[in-house]
Amino acid sequence: APLMILCDVTGSMGDWPATIFSKLPYLDLEGKEYLGPDMEISFAAIGDAHSDSYPIQIRGFHKGTELKTELEQLVIEGGGGGQCSESYELTALYYARNAEMPNAHRPIMILIGDEGFYKTISRDHAKLAHVKLQDSYLNTDELFKELKEKYSVYMIRKPYDSGSESRIQASWEALLGKEHIAMLPSADRVVDVIFGILAQEKN
């Protein structure tokens, strides 16, 4: 019962990633009520491939007390590109092409962030996700079609503090569907919102 949680750790997220990381280990006990005793979680940190030192950070699948240790390995860089987009699609590409879970039953991926995504992934950036593209670039909408065949994909959004909020929201809705987008009113509510998603999946 794999669960993947990918969190934006760029500057616009402020102190939210640190708070979110402090809450996520609580998923271990109650999360099993939704996904069963075999639930394991893989955490990832999302940066910006155009500007950051750590644009993509992936941790393996773990459970129990190991979850806190895994989260402590992620660097909250606080960078970003400053153009209302971060490299969500690059981290998604890694899980789409490199994560194998043949015995999984409805694996779930949850992205957490506030900004939009880049519309394409270049061949050079794909190498950061250990993926070799045959073409010079990959369209993000095509990638997410592939991703949604493998996982149930959700986005939890921190409201974006600018006039771009409605455009960002619309872009995610177009990519995932409105019913797969949830708003995060405050960082310390992240586990409650995730449980809402898991309950939706269970039904």
DRENDRENDO-650989 format. One line per field, with one value per residue: residue number from 0; z, y, x of N, C-alpha, C, O, CB in turn. Coordinates in pm, whole numbers. Glycine has a CB too. Layout:
# residues N
seq: NUM  ...
nzz: Z  ...
nyy: Y  ...
nxx: X  ...
cazz: Z  ...
cayy: Y  ...
caxx: X  ...
czz: Z  ...
cyy: Y  ...
cxx: X  ...
ozz: Z  ...
oyy: Y  ...
oxx: X  ...
cbzz: Z  ...
cbyy: Y  ...
cbxx: X  ...
# end
This chain:
# residues 203
seq: 0  1  2  3  4  5  6  7  8  9  10  11  12  13  14  15  16  17  18  19  20  21  22  23  24  25  26  27  28  29  30  31  32  33  34  35  36  37  38  39  40  41  42  43  44  45  46  47  48  49  50  51  52  53  54  55  56  57  58  59  60  61  62  63  64  65  66  67  68  69  70  71  72  73  74  75  76  77  78  79  80  81  82  83  84  85  86  87  88  89  90  91  92  93  94  95  96  97  98  99  100  101  102  103  104  105  106  107  108  109  110  111  112  113  114  115  116  117  118  119  120  121  122  123  124  125  126  127  128  129  130  131  132  133  134  135  136  137  138  139  140  141  142  143  144  145  146  147  148  149  150  151  152  153  154  155  156  157  158  159  160  161  162  163  164  165  166  167  168  169  170  171  172  173  174  175  176  177  178  179  180  181  182  183  184  185  186  187  188  189  190  191  192  193  194  195  196  197  198  199  200  201  202
nzz: 0  -115  -52  -175  -99  -202  -154  -209  -154  -190  -184  -178  -28  230  582  583  478  681  900  791  749  1012  1093  929  1010  1173  1011  1004  1192  1185  913  833  891  672  450  523  702  564  463  328  306  78  75  -85  -193  -358  -579  -789  -1109  -1271  -1116  -858  -616  -523  -690  -706  -477  -349  -136  -9  34  346  689  1018  1283  1114  934  1030  1035  763  662  778  622  400  229  298  84  6  -225  -562  -870  -913  -1098  -1071  -1110  -1034  -1020  -1021  -1206  -1269  -1047  -1044  -1282  -1215  -1040  -1217  -1409  -1279  -1035  -914  -837  -827  -682  -577  -462  -590  -569  -422  -496  -362  -412  -268  -255  -374  -614  -980  -1248  -1475  -1826  -1993  -1993  -2022  -2204  -2067  -1805  -1745  -1703  -1443  -1305  -1349  -1596  -1937  -2209  -2531  -2714  -2752  -2556  -2307  -2284  -2011  -1966  -2106  -1960  -1713  -1786  -1826  -1566  -1416  -1497  -1350  -1083  -828  -835  -652  -562  -308  -220  -107  -61  -301  -272  -456  -759  -931  -841  -922  -1182  -1141  -990  -1180  -1372  -1242  -1198  -1459  -1520  -1332  -1258  -1092  -864  -758  -634  -342  -92  136  438  650  751  961  936  755  776  835  597  420  523  452  175  160  268  71  -140  -36  -45
nyy: -120  157  499  814  1122  1437  1730  2076  2273  2529  2888  3043  2896  2951  2907  2681  2415  2308  2291  2118  1887  1821  1726  1509  1245  1154  1030  760  585  639  644  382  291  357  259  14  -234  -269  -31  189  474  707  989  1306  1596  1895  2111  2366  2310  2493  2664  2575  2406  2162  2033  1805  1565  1247  1002  664  399  373  299  346  442  512  700  965  992  972  1205  1395  1383  1532  1832  2155  2382  2636  2789  2843  2954  3194  3248  3174  2903  2574  2275  2053  1864  1733  1577  1416  1281  1115  926  822  685  539  418  110  -99  -367  -518  -344  -198  28  262  577  913  1222  1557  1853  2196  2540  2672  2682  2446  2359  2357  2185  1930  1935  1754  1756  1827  1607  1412  1459  1333  1079  983  912  1087  1027  1216  1575  1708  1665  1685  1818  1765  1526  1362  1353  1219  967  924  917  680  502  583  710  1044  1341  1690  1904  2227  2513  2836  3083  3378  3603  3775  3566  3347  3238  3155  2962  2773  2695  2576  2345  2214  2158  1973  1762  1739  1880  1753  1633  1816  1981  2234  2378  2508  2584  2513  2330  2171  1972  1687  1625  1700  1521  1281  1315  1285  1018  892  949  801  544  510
nxx: 85  147  226  292  438  492  657  669  951  1041  1114  872  701  759  773  624  698  871  697  504  663  712  470  401  500  294  118  163  31  -258  -294  -284  -534  -679  -534  -438  -234  3  93  330  545  680  876  928  1111  1045  1202  1340  1440  1562  1709  1784  1998  1919  1702  1544  1456  1445  1315  1322  1074  919  822  669  891  1092  1003  1024  1301  1359  1237  1399  1622  1571  1640  1543  1549  1460  1467  1395  1241  1104  898  636  623  735  943  754  676  911  988  765  809  1024  900  714  864  1065  991  901  635  499  312  134  -171  -376  -185  -103  -39  53  87  222  201  236  261  259  331  600  555  687  945  1285  1541  1786  1708  1549  1738  1816  1622  1689  1610  1611  1532  1395  1315  1363  1228  966  620  439  167  134  302  164  -66  37  132  -104  -212  -73  -82  -310  -351  -309  -337  -241  -297  -129  -254  -170  11  -54  -157  -173  -307  -564  -508  -307  -449  -641  -477  -383  -623  -696  -503  -530  -796  -1075  -1175  -956  -802  -710  -742  -510  -553  -386  -48  -27  -246  -210  -202  -467  -592  -473  -574  -839  -819  -732  -954  -1140  -1030  -1058  -1329
cazz: 0  -121  -53  -205  -62  -266  -101  -257  -47  -240  -98  -163  72  361  685  576  467  811  979  727  776  1153  1110  843  1075  1235  914  1013  1265  1134  771  815  897  536  349  572  779  476  410  337  251  18  76  -181  -185  -492  -597  -924  -1188  -1339  -1027  -726  -600  -495  -755  -688  -367  -336  -32  -33  106  485  780  1158  1329  1004  857  1081  989  619  642  821  515  293  246  267  26  8  -347  -656  -988  -912  -1210  -1041  -1147  -978  -1098  -978  -1311  -1272  -943  -1093  -1385  -1150  -994  -1333  -1489  -1201  -918  -949  -724  -899  -596  -516  -487  -597  -508  -416  -495  -319  -422  -180  -298  -395  -747  -1096  -1300  -1608  -1927  -2057  -1927  -2121  -2196  -1961  -1675  -1724  -1650  -1298  -1254  -1395  -1711  -2065  -2307  -2671  -2779  -2686  -2438  -2278  -2237  -1876  -1970  -2148  -1846  -1610  -1835  -1795  -1421  -1364  -1526  -1252  -948  -803  -812  -591  -531  -195  -252  -22  -141  -350  -235  -567  -854  -1015  -771  -1001  -1297  -1091  -955  -1304  -1441  -1174  -1223  -1595  -1523  -1245  -1230  -974  -748  -709  -578  -208  -40  269  505  729  740  1064  903  639  797  824  454  360  564  369  45  177  285  -62  -216  21  -89
cayy: 0  269  638  907  1260  1522  1864  2192  2332  2653  3005  3093  2814  3006  2807  2570  2281  2261  2251  1999  1772  1783  1660  1392  1115  1112  951  618  508  653  615  238  268  376  184  -118  -246  -274  103  249  609  766  1135  1375  1741  1955  2240  2422  2263  2606  2753  2521  2304  2036  2043  1682  1481  1132  904  535  366  334  313  351  547  548  813  1090  994  999  1346  1474  1378  1625  1969  2262  2478  2770  2861  2861  3034  3325  3271  3107  2762  2494  2152  1942  1762  1658  1475  1322  1199  1009  821  762  600  464  348  -15  -153  -461  -574  -234  -182  170  352  715  1020  1352  1670  1965  2315  2661  2732  2601  2356  2391  2287  2083  1886  1923  1630  1772  1821  1470  1334  1478  1234  950  943  951  1113  1007  1345  1687  1748  1590  1772  1782  1704  1387  1292  1328  1113  844  913  883  539  427  627  810  1164  1453  1809  1986  2359  2632  2952  3161  3519  3697  3778  3447  3235  3174  3089  2843  2676  2644  2488  2216  2150  2105  1860  1651  1736  1960  1667  1586  1932  2021  2352  2362  2637  2614  2404  2228  2090  1889  1547  1616  1707  1394  1179  1335  1225  873  848  957  687  421  499
caxx: 0  241  179  400  407  592  633  744  1032  1099  1099  735  631  790  806  527  757  922  580  447  750  698  339  383  516  168  43  192  -70  -394  -296  -309  -678  -731  -459  -402  -108  121  121  464  543  800  872  1014  1113  1041  1266  1331  1555  1623  1782  1819  2102  1850  1570  1468  1505  1355  1347  1261  950  944  709  705  982  1181  949  1084  1441  1358  1205  1515  1722  1534  1689  1447  1643  1403  1503  1285  1271  1041  808  508  633  843  963  668  672  1037  978  663  872  1102  810  647  952  1165  937  833  557  410  208  59  -314  -411  -88  -151  61  0  179  187  273  157  279  227  434  651  477  770  1067  1391  1620  1886  1643  1503  1851  1817  1527  1740  1530  1668  1427  1430  1294  1432  1151  844  512  393  33  151  359  65  -154  111  139  -236  -235  4  -117  -413  -269  -378  -259  -284  -242  -120  -294  -56  -10  -35  -267  -168  -372  -669  -445  -239  -553  -700  -381  -383  -753  -692  -410  -568  -939  -1107  -1199  -826  -733  -757  -673  -451  -575  -267  48  -46  -364  -177  -238  -613  -627  -431  -671  -957  -790  -729  -1092  -1200  -980  -1112  -1467
czz: 0  -128  -77  -173  -108  -226  -162  -139  -93  -153  -76  -62  214  461  684  563  600  899  923  758  922  1179  1037  912  1142  1139  938  1079  1200  985  742  826  759  437  396  636  694  419  433  261  195  15  -32  -160  -326  -489  -738  -1001  -1259  -1248  -902  -730  -581  -558  -736  -580  -342  -223  -59  50  245  565  924  1192  1219  928  900  1033  841  590  679  716  402  327  207  216  26  -113  -436  -766  -995  -1028  -1195  -1085  -1075  -1049  -1042  -1078  -1314  -1167  -982  -1197  -1323  -1108  -1110  -1400  -1406  -1083  -963  -824  -780  -814  -533  -556  -476  -524  -523  -412  -458  -330  -330  -225  -325  -537  -858  -1138  -1432  -1710  -1998  -1969  -2036  -2101  -2084  -1823  -1644  -1668  -1499  -1230  -1298  -1507  -1837  -2166  -2448  -2749  -2699  -2564  -2425  -2226  -2102  -1879  -2015  -2034  -1743  -1657  -1804  -1644  -1363  -1400  -1419  -1109  -947  -759  -761  -570  -411  -209  -134  -107  -178  -332  -350  -657  -944  -957  -859  -1122  -1255  -1059  -1080  -1376  -1376  -1197  -1362  -1603  -1449  -1228  -1098  -849  -689  -658  -443  -162  102  342  591  731  841  1042  794  657  784  678  384  398  484  231  55  197  153  -147  -166  -24  -239
cyy: 123  405  726  1049  1348  1667  1967  2254  2461  2772  3053  3014  2863  2898  2687  2433  2226  2215  2124  1875  1726  1707  1526  1257  1063  1030  801  538  516  624  469  203  279  280  46  -123  -247  -138  143  380  646  918  1192  1525  1798  2092  2292  2386  2377  2688  2688  2420  2165  2038  1920  1598  1371  1042  774  515  313  346  321  466  591  671  945  1103  1027  1146  1435  1476  1478  1767  2068  2380  2620  2855  2884  2959  3170  3353  3194  2961  2699  2359  2033  1827  1678  1546  1371  1229  1086  894  750  658  507  385  225  -69  -251  -517  -468  -238  -35  259  498  811  1152  1456  1780  2086  2431  2714  2637  2516  2408  2303  2178  2047  1868  1792  1638  1764  1680  1382  1347  1379  1092  893  996  965  1087  1137  1455  1737  1659  1688  1724  1718  1558  1304  1258  1229  977  819  865  740  449  456  705  936  1279  1570  1879  2122  2455  2751  3037  3309  3614  3692  3656  3330  3164  3100  2960  2734  2613  2548  2350  2142  2088  1979  1738  1634  1804  1875  1612  1701  1965  2142  2324  2496  2680  2491  2293  2142  1986  1744  1528  1615  1577  1282  1192  1273  1072  816  848  839  556  399  473
cxx: 88  171  300  355  522  564  726  819  1100  1057  958  654  660  830  711  595  808  807  518  530  737  568  328  409  389  81  55  81  -207  -404  -326  -457  -742  -665  -417  -265  18  159  266  462  681  782  965  1003  1129  1108  1243  1457  1627  1714  1838  1933  2041  1710  1482  1534  1402  1404  1270  1134  983  815  760  798  1079  1132  1011  1228  1449  1331  1323  1625  1693  1580  1579  1529  1590  1440  1381  1319  1206  948  677  505  751  842  885  675  799  1036  873  721  952  1011  739  735  1043  1110  858  762  453  296  119  -88  -348  -311  -133  -34  -7  111  130  268  180  163  238  346  486  581  555  888  1173  1467  1723  1824  1594  1614  1861  1723  1566  1653  1598  1556  1479  1416  1363  1358  1028  740  460  255  41  208  252  -43  -92  110  6  -278  -172  -41  -248  -339  -354  -281  -322  -216  -245  -162  -171  -84  22  -157  -271  -244  -474  -612  -376  -341  -613  -606  -376  -515  -756  -606  -465  -719  -968  -1121  -1068  -740  -794  -677  -626  -462  -458  -178  20  -170  -335  -220  -390  -656  -589  -528  -800  -940  -792  -869  -1166  -1158  -1041  -1255  -1476
ozz: 103  -200  -7  -216  -58  -260  -166  -36  -41  -61  33  -15  309  429  772  631  629  966  998  791  952  1276  1081  875  1164  1180  898  1027  1163  936  639  777  733  349  316  626  746  334  544  165  257  -40  -64  -114  -402  -408  -799  -964  -1304  -1297  -843  -832  -617  -485  -747  -589  -318  -216  -124  125  261  516  948  1135  1231  865  816  995  799  503  617  721  319  439  94  293  46  -104  -392  -755  -1074  -1057  -1294  -1097  -1058  -1128  -1020  -1041  -1358  -1195  -957  -1201  -1373  -1137  -1101  -1444  -1458  -1034  -1040  -719  -780  -869  -445  -667  -367  -426  -624  -335  -515  -264  -314  -233  -303  -577  -834  -1070  -1495  -1683  -2058  -1881  -2132  -1996  -2013  -1733  -1529  -1592  -1433  -1113  -1287  -1513  -1843  -2205  -2481  -2840  -2591  -2478  -2518  -2135  -2081  -1801  -1968  -2014  -1692  -1574  -1760  -1599  -1272  -1339  -1401  -1024  -1049  -656  -818  -562  -412  -211  -70  -218  -96  -372  -342  -634  -1024  -1017  -870  -1159  -1324  -1095  -1085  -1436  -1445  -1213  -1382  -1683  -1496  -1188  -1001  -740  -583  -640  -431  -190  180  310  604  714  812  1119  747  562  730  639  300  314  452  176  -32  149  125  -220  -245  -40  -293
oyy: 188  423  714  1092  1337  1721  1948  2284  2498  2758  3100  3061  2821  2809  2602  2340  2108  2112  2033  1770  1608  1633  1439  1159  943  968  724  435  414  583  436  99  219  227  -33  -27  -226  -130  131  397  619  968  1132  1576  1754  2177  2264  2426  2359  2772  2742  2357  2064  2046  1929  1564  1400  1011  776  603  221  397  304  575  697  740  1027  1212  1103  1205  1539  1561  1505  1814  2064  2465  2715  2978  2937  3036  3254  3470  3155  2902  2762  2331  1926  1710  1562  1434  1251  1111  973  778  632  553  407  294  235  -83  -221  -558  -499  -276  22  326  535  792  1188  1446  1798  2079  2421  2793  2527  2515  2493  2187  2088  2124  1794  1728  1540  1701  1638  1289  1256  1345  998  773  1113  867  1120  1165  1430  1802  1588  1765  1604  1627  1475  1189  1146  1161  885  706  782  686  334  368  758  935  1311  1551  1910  2131  2476  2766  3059  3359  3695  3613  3642  3223  3041  2994  2859  2617  2491  2450  2249  2020  1980  1889  1625  1527  1788  1918  1551  1685  1975  2152  2256  2589  2800  2379  2175  2051  1919  1682  1428  1539  1528  1199  1092  1216  1005  707  759  782  467  285  461
oxx: 103  72  401  247  634  459  848  759  1206  977  925  550  593  910  717  552  789  817  482  475  749  557  253  344  375  -17  -32  40  -266  -509  -385  -501  -846  -732  -365  -188  127  248  319  387  784  684  1068  901  1214  1074  1140  1567  1740  1790  1933  1959  2101  1611  1360  1653  1285  1522  1166  1093  1064  714  880  786  1141  1212  1047  1272  1537  1395  1345  1713  1780  1561  1530  1572  1666  1443  1279  1414  1247  921  616  398  855  752  941  678  795  1078  891  687  950  1040  708  686  1091  1177  763  824  333  194  38  -124  -348  -347  -192  60  -110  215  9  390  59  77  188  449  422  552  495  928  1151  1458  1746  1880  1596  1587  1909  1741  1488  1626  1637  1493  1594  1495  1415  1417  989  768  441  228  -37  168  249  -104  -161  90  4  -371  -212  -38  -291  -272  -458  -160  -441  -93  -348  -110  -82  -189  115  -249  -363  -247  -471  -662  -386  -323  -633  -652  -365  -515  -811  -633  -451  -765  -893  -1084  -1069  -619  -916  -557  -694  -387  -432  -225  42  -197  -427  -269  -436  -745  -663  -562  -864  -1034  -848  -901  -1245  -1240  -1071  -1300  -1586
cbzz: 123  -240  81  -354  91  -423  50  -324  2  -386  -153  -297  59  415  822  458  366  882  982  574  745  1241  1060  725  1179  1283  774  1089  1408  1161  709  917  994  491  308  459  859  364  475  279  359  -126  215  -327  -91  -543  -567  -919  -1288  -1396  -987  -664  -483  -342  -901  -823  -235  -469  110  -3  27  547  764  1198  1449  908  873  1235  1016  550  725  951  458  269  162  393  -115  130  -425  -585  -1105  -908  -1340  -1107  -1301  -823  -1104  -961  -1445  -1248  -807  -1151  -1474  -1027  -899  -1434  -1577  -1151  -835  -1006  -642  -952  -487  -557  -388  -538  -570  -293  -634  -173  -569  -29  -421  -301  -766  -1211  -1316  -1614  -2027  -2195  -1845  -2112  -2330  -1977  -1670  -1855  -1715  -1262  -1302  -1279  -1700  -2113  -2295  -2733  -2794  -2783  -2447  -2175  -2341  -1787  -2064  -2271  -1781  -1568  -1987  -1847  -1358  -1416  -1665  -1266  -889  -693  -942  -457  -654  -56  -368  38  -65  -499  -114  -648  -938  -1038  -644  -1047  -1365  -966  -872  -1397  -1441  -1024  -1209  -1692  -1462  -1111  -1228  -997  -786  -819  -674  -106  -45  262  589  875  759  1199  857  612  935  898  387  405  714  355  -6  296  385  -131  -207  173  -53
cbyy: 1  253  675  896  1275  1505  1864  2297  2231  2677  3114  3090  2667  3083  2873  2591  2284  2373  2365  2019  1807  1908  1752  1403  1123  1233  983  597  557  793  652  158  367  520  262  -217  -370  -370  206  153  712  709  1189  1338  1791  1967  2231  2577  2161  2696  2863  2458  2338  2010  2068  1602  1566  1052  960  426  263  419  196  222  499  432  820  1095  858  912  1385  1421  1237  1623  1992  2302  2438  2840  2785  2907  2960  3428  3232  3180  2745  2478  2118  1990  1828  1753  1540  1398  1285  1065  880  870  686  558  443  -120  -38  -575  -657  -99  -267  191  333  737  1031  1345  1721  1930  2285  2767  2774  2689  2212  2373  2384  2131  1753  2043  1601  1905  1919  1410  1380  1621  1266  852  997  848  1257  898  1375  1800  1897  1475  1777  1904  1783  1378  1376  1459  1129  854  1047  981  503  456  713  762  1205  1412  1905  1918  2418  2651  3038  3128  3554  3664  3900  3407  3284  3278  3183  2876  2744  2761  2551  2235  2251  2211  1901  1670  1593  2037  1552  1512  2056  1903  2476  2314  2630  2657  2456  2294  2180  1895  1498  1733  1827  1358  1190  1482  1272  835  937  1088  681  425  625
cbxx: -96  332  107  444  382  590  648  648  1138  1058  1176  665  672  672  802  433  870  1002  476  437  897  703  229  472  625  90  90  320  -78  -445  -164  -230  -744  -709  -338  -409  -112  97  28  573  500  826  910  975  1228  895  1416  1311  1510  1515  1694  1698  2193  1841  1587  1457  1531  1346  1313  1359  866  1056  609  770  1060  1196  798  1079  1507  1254  1082  1570  1728  1382  1818  1358  1676  1446  1610  1162  1234  1144  877  393  647  830  1110  522  652  1156  941  542  962  1178  706  608  1038  1266  847  934  487  491  270  120  -400  -550  51  -242  132  -55  190  216  354  203  425  183  378  806  425  818  1046  1488  1690  1959  1526  1451  1982  1778  1385  1748  1383  1774  1375  1343  1143  1451  1109  869  397  392  -59  242  469  0  -177  257  178  -340  -181  151  -5  -520  -197  -442  -253  -247  -318  26  -397  -27  76  94  -258  -25  -439  -771  -344  -155  -663  -737  -241  -359  -867  -638  -277  -507  -992  -1235  -1290  -753  -741  -743  -765  -302  -698  -306  188  -55  -478  -28  -189  -680  -557  -289  -699  -987  -652  -640  -1164  -1162  -828  -1105  -1545
# end
